């Protein structure tokens, strides 16, 4: 496989992932962004442990979808993320009737 073939494959996978996101985003209540991944989830629990500059942020997601083009299964029942970096949690607007 040439480098052009690999680039085309990755571009096609990224486009498929973006289309999947558009199709399923209305099924979820929250969008969660960490330094490594983007998630959609219906339940989010955020806990900060530690003090000072060494705080660990624990994010627990239930009924989630993971933005990852190399993953075979993007729908997962439970996710746990531990990070020292910023976490962004947004409540999504309800789908219009």
C-alpha positions, 0 to 999 in steps of 0.5 A, spaced: 500 500 500 502 506 497 502 512 502 497 515 497 493 509 498 493 510 506 492 517 505 486 516 501 483 510 506 484 515 512 480 521 509 475 516 507 474 513 514 474 520 517 469 522 512 465 516 514 466 518 521 463 525 520 457 522 517 456 517 522 456 523 527 451 527 524 447 521 524 447 519 531 448 526 535 441 527 536 441 521 540 445 523 546 445 529 551 452 531 552 458 532 548 465 531 552 472 533 549 478 530 552 485 531 550 485 525 546 478 523 544 471 526 543 465 523 546 457 523 545 454 520 552 447 520 555 450 520 562 457 524 565 460 524 572 466 528 573 470 528 579 476 532 581 481 528 585 487 531 589 490 538 590 494 543 588 497 542 581 496 535 581 489 534 580 486 528 577 480 529 573 476 522 572 470 522 567 465 516 567 461 516 561 455 511 560 451 510 553 457 513 549 459 513 542 467 514 541 470 519 535 475 514 533 476 512 526 480 505 527 475 503 532 470 497 530 465 498 535 464 506 537 458 505 541 460 503 548 456 502 554 461 505 559 467 509 559 472 511 564 477 517 563 483 519 567 487 525 565 491 531 568 488 536 562 482 540 561 475 536 560 470 540 556 463 537 557 457 540 553 450 539 554 447 538 547 440 542 545 434 537 545 432 535 538 427 539 534 420 536 534 
